[in-house]
Amino acid sequence: MLVIISDLHLKDGTSGSSITPDAFQVFAARLRSLAFQASWRADGRYRPIESIDLLLLGDVFDLIRSERWLAAPSGEEETIRPWDDHQSPAFIRKISDITSAILEYNREGFETLRRISGGEEIYIPPAAANSEPDRDSSERVNIAVRIHYIIGNHDWFFHLPGAEYDQIRGQVINGLGLASPTGPFPHTPEESPQISDLLRRYSVFCRHGDQFDPLNFNREAGRDFSSVGDAMTIDLLTRFPYEVRHRLGSDVPLSFSEGLKELSNVRPALVTPMWVNNLIVHHAEDPDKAEMIKQIWDEAAKRFIQLPFVRQQDKSFAFDSVDALETALLFARGLSFSTIERLAGWVNLKLRSGNRFSIAERALVEPVFKDRSAQYIVYGHTHFHEIIPLDCYMQEDKLQNQIYINAGTWHSYHDITLQTQGRLKFVGMNVMTYLAFFLGDERRGRRYEAWSGSLSQ
């Protein structure tokens, strides 16, 4: 059995919260149930499976969403950024510090993963002589779980080569119980013979999906290079609440400060000014404080757009992702939040005209789709779980299906309501998605199942 999860975005606690440790316990229980169901074979008999492969499909660690990029230990402003020299001692130290902090902040959840990989958490009843589960037996069959890691755009530092990064990856391997070598974690399955062979056996192909997002992937430079999305997350979405807290302190309600930490979880990112406006309306109604908050936003937006790194990514004579960001952010910078609010209905209408989150069509150009070597193409990145039929065809007198599946997320998610009444409103929820694929006669001959659940905040 192969299980895939994606986009856990486990952070260091300085910029918003990670998923709670009990989510890992829920997942362990789901794995036990999946293992039990997979042990029922196509002939109707129960025979315990021998192992599970668990694939982490990118953005599991979130090294970008950390205030450690902004403040040095001395309290002064930090100058290290993801686009700096990756081999400098200061840069490596920054990545090591954030990784260690993530491991510590999520220690309880990672302990569950280690127990899963150690064969302590996933167990099912043995088979009785009649090929039924022996539910009365005190014995249990412990299922071995091998955990693999593919990186995305928030944990791309684990793809960097070098002995120092091998040591950092070694911490991650030990912390999560990974079945991975200490060399660069793969960004695509082709970079790992072990993962490629695993996916081939299940007729599955997967990638994180950041390759399709020009804001978060520089196609010319490749994955060992930073993106405009990194700069936006650090120097706008993280800096803004950081500056509000340091400049206004207790002058703003705690509920407002905590709400600002959720900026990175607003979808789509370009409506974050409306999210801030909603917070002001509900938690900071004082006009003077609201104006100060708007000024801090304007300063952060201007500073972000003027970053030399961001300007370098702007392509002459082409309207690219930098131009789109600049247009949206500087447009918002020139208006009051009340004016932005009056335009929200139009923005929402434009965003709702089509599925703005889906990258399913990208699957149609994958070589494994065209040559039909993969029946299932799995992406992450969008945080939007979906299952979309791609094609069906006859092969050896049997109907074959090709299906796209997005692995969703394990994270908080704030989406725009359909009813706006003149301004954008948001509803938040906690989401958890996992996919399972079966081999041979596992799961009574079924090929896959997918589960996505939401828990209100």
N, C-alpha and C positions, 0 to 999 in steps of 0.2 A: 504494500500500500504506500502511496505517495501522497503527502499532505503539503499544501502550499499556503503560507500566510505572508502578508506584505504590509508595509507602511505602519509599523508599530510606533515609530517616532518617539523612541524612549529618550528622554532628555535628562539634563543634570539638575533640574529643579530650580534653576535661576530664571527661566523664561517659560512660565506655564508648567502645568503638571503632566506627568506621564500617566499611562493607564495604571489602575490600581493593581496591587499584587494578586487580588482574588481573581482577576481576569485570567491569570495563568493557571489558577486552580480550576476555573471553569473549563479552560482549554484542555487541561489534563483529563478532566472527566469526559469531555467530548472525544478525546483520542481513545480513551478506554472503550467508549461506546462504538466508535468507528472500528476499532480493532475487533470487537466482538462481532459486529455485523459483517465485517470482511471475512471472518472465519467461517461463515456459512457459504458453502460451495454451490456451484451450479447444479450438482446432482442432489441437492437438498441435505447433504451431510455437513456436520460441523467438524471442522479441522482447524485448530488455531494457526493463524498466520505466524511466520517466523520473525518478521521484522517490519519496521516502518521507516521510511525516509521522510524527513521533515525539511522542506526547503523554505528558507527565509528569503523573500524576493525583494530585498532592497528597502532602504530607509527604515531599517530596524533600529539602529542607533541614529539619533539626530544630533550630529555635532555642529550643525549650523545654528540652531536655535539655542544659543547660550549667551548670557551676558558676559561670560568670560572673554569674549572677543572685544568687549568694550572697555573693561576696567582691568588695569594691571594690579598685581598684588599690593602695590604701594598706594593704590587709590587713584592714581593718575590715569588719564585716558590711554588706552592701549592702541598700538599702531599695527599690530600683526593682523593680517587679513588672509582669507583663503587664497587670494591671488598673489601672495608674496612668494618668496623663494622657499620651495617645499623642503629643501635640504638644509636650510639654515637651522642652527641649534634652537633659536627662539621659536621658530615655526613648529619644529618637531615637539618641543616642550609644550606648546599650546595644545597640539592634538593629543598628546599623552595626558595632559591635565584634564581635558574635557572628557576623554575616554574613561579615565579613572573615576571621574565624578559621576558619569552615567552609570558605570558599574556599581558604584556605591549607592547611588540614589535608588536604583532599581534592584538592589541586592536580593530582596525577598522573592521577587518574581523570577530573577535569574537562578535562584536556588531551585525553584520548581523545574526550570528548563534543565538544569544539571541532573536533577533526579530523574527526569524523563529520559535523558540520554544515557543515564546510568542503569536503566532498566528497573527503577524502583517505583515509578508512578503508573506505568501502563501494564496492566495485568488483567487476565481474563480467565474464566473457568477452563479446566482441562476437558478433553473429550472423554466421554464414557464409552463403554464397549459397544453401545448401540448407535454410535456416531452422533449423539446428542451432547449438549453441554452438561457436565457433571456438576450441577449447581450445589450439591450437598457436600462435595469434597472440600476439605480444608486447604487443599493445595491450590495454587494459582500458577498460571503460565505467565511468566514475565516476558514482555515483548521488547526486544532490543530496538532502540530508536537512534538513527544516525541523522544528525542535524547539519545541514549545508547552508552556505551563505552566499548570496549574490548581492552586490552593492547597488545603490541607487544614487540619487543626487544629493542626499543629505548625509550619506556615510561614504562618499567617494574617496575620502582620505585613506580608507583601508585598501584601496587599489594601488596606492603609491609604492614604488619599489624601494628597497633599502633595508639594511640590517636593523636600523632604529625602528622602522615601521614593522618589521617582523616581530620585534619585542612588543610593540603595541598590540599587534594582531594576536600575539601569544596570550595577552591578557584577556582579549575577547574570547578566544578559543577556550581558555580555562574557565572563564566566567559563565559561558553559555553551554559548555560541553560540546563544542562543535567537532565534527569529524572532518576537519580541514587542516591542510598544511599551513605553516606560518607565512608562506609567500603571499603575494598580492591576491586578495579575494577577487574572484571574477566579476566582471561587469556584464558579460554575456556568457551563455552556456558554452560557447565555443572555446572560451579561455580555460575551461576545466574539463579534461577528459572524463573525470569521475562523474560530474554532473551531466555532461553530454550523453554519456552512456546510460545513466539513470533515466533521463527524459526520453531517450530513444526507445527504451524498453516499454514505456507507457504510452508511446505515440503522442507525447506532449512536447511542446516547445514553449519557452517562457523567457521573458525579459522584463526588467523593471518598467520600462516605458518612457524614461526621461529623454531618450534619444529623439522622441517626437515633440519635445517641448523646447523651442528655441530660447525661452526665458531661463531654462534650467540645464541646458546642454549646449556647449559650443561645438558644433559639428566639425568645424575646421581643426580645432585644437584637440578634440577628443576628451575622454573622461578624466584624464589626469590634469585637467585644467578647470579653473573656477568658472562660474557663470554669473550673469546679471542677477539671477534669482538668489544667489548667495548674498550679493551686495544688498539686494532689497530686503531680505530676511534680517540681516545683521544691522544695516545702517538706516533702516526705516522701521520695519515691523518690530524689531527688538529695541532699537534705540529710542523710539518714541515713548513707550511706557517707562523705559529707564529714565529718560529726561523728565517726564512728568513726575515720577516719584521723587527724583532728586531735587527738582526745582520747586515743586509745590508741596511735597511731603504730606503732612496730615491735613492740609487745606482741602484735599479732595477725599471723598468717602472711600473706605477700603473696598467696597463693592465696585467702584469705578476702576481703581487700580488693578483689581483682580480681573475685571473684564478686559482691560487692555492687554493682559497677558494672552488672551485668546485671539489676538489679531491674526496670528499665523494660521488659525484654524477656520478663518472665514473663507467661504467659497462663493464666487471667484475672488482672487486677491485684490482685484482692482476696485472692489466696492468697499474696501476697508474704511475710506472716509465716512461712508454711511453708517458703518458699524460704530465708529467713534461718535458720530452724531447721536445715534441711539443711546449710547452710554451717557452722553451729556444730558439728553432729555430726561432720562430716568434717574440719574445719580448725581448730576452736577448742574443743577438748574440755575445757580448763581451766574448772572450774565458776565460779570467780571472774570470769574474763574473760567467760564466757557470760552471767553475771548482769549485768555492766556493759553488754554489748552489748544485752541485753534492756531495760535501763533507758534506754539511748539511743534505742531504738526507741519505747518508751513515751512518752518526752518529745517525740520528733518527731511521733508520732501525735496527742498531745494538742495540741501547738502548731498542727499543721495544722488540726485540727477547730475550734480557737478563733480562727483567722484571721478578722478582721472581714469580709473578702471572702467567705469560705466561709459564714459565718453569714448574710450578706446574701442568698446564693443559696437559703437554706433557706426553703421556702414554708410558711406556716402552714396547719395543718389538712390537709396532704397528705403522704403518705409518698413523698418524691422521692429523687433520686440522692444528695443530701446526707445524708438520713436513713439511707439504705442504707450509705453510707460510714461514717457515725458509728457505726452499730450494729456493723458489722464490725470497725472499727479500735479502738473503745473496748472491745468485747468481747475482742479479742485483747490489748489493753493490760492488761486485768484478769487475765489468765491467764499462767501460765508457758508456755514453749515446749513443755515436755513434755506439758502438758495439751492445748495446741493440737494436738500431734502425735496424741494419742489420739482427737481428734475428726476427724482428717483423712479417715478412711475414709468417714464420713458426708458430709463436704463433697464428696469426690470423686464419690460416688454421685449427689448432687444436681446437680453440674456436668455429669456424663455423661448425665443424663436429657434427651436432646435435643441438637440442634446449637447450642451456646451461642455460637458465633461468627457464625452466618449472619445476614445482613440481606436475604436473597433475597426474602422476602415483600414487602419495601418496593417492589420493582419492579412489583408487581401494581397499585399505585395511581398509578404514573407516568402522566401524560397521554399520553406517547408510546407506552406500552404499550396503553392503552385505545383510542387512535385508530389503533393499528397502524402508526404512522409510523416506529417503530424496531423492528428485528428483534432487536437485541442491546442489552441494558442492562448497563452495566459500572459496578461500584463498586470502591472500594479500602477503606482504613481498617481492616478487620478483621485483615489479614495472613493471612487464611485463603482460599487459592485454591479455588474451586469452580465448577462448570458445572452449571446446573440448568435443565432445560426449563421454560418458563413456559406456552406455549400453542402450538397449531398450528391452521391454518385453510386453507381453499381460497380462492384469489384468482385469477381469470382462469384457471380450470382447472389451477392449479398449487398444490401444497402449500407453505405458508409456515410457517416456524418462528419462534417468539420465545423467546430464550434469555437467561438471566441468567448473567453471568460475573464473578467477583471477581478482581481483578488481583494479589492476593497481596502479596508484599513482596520486597525484597532486603535481608535482615537476619538477624541471629541470632534464634532462636526457641526458647524453653524451654517445653515442654508437659508436662502431668502424665501419668505412666505409668498404664496401665490396672490394673496390679498395684500395690497400695499396701502390703499387709502391715502395716496399722495406721497408716501415715503416708504423707503425700504425697511422691512422688519425681518427679524431673524428668529429661527427656532434652533436650539441646540440639542444634540443627543450624543450619546456614546455608542459607537458602532463596533461590531466585532464580526469579521468574516473569515471563513476558512474553506478551502477546497480539498477534496479527496479524489484520488484516481486509483483504480483497481486493476490488478494484473491477472490474466488468465481467468480462473474460475472463482476468484475472490468476489465477495458481495453478491453471491448467486449469479455471477456472470455480468453484473452491471459494470459500467465503465467509469462513471464518475458520480459525485454528488457535491453540492455546494450549499453552504449555510451562511446566512447573514442575519444578524440580530441587532436590534437597537434598544438601548436603555435610556430612558429619559433622564435629564440632568436634574 
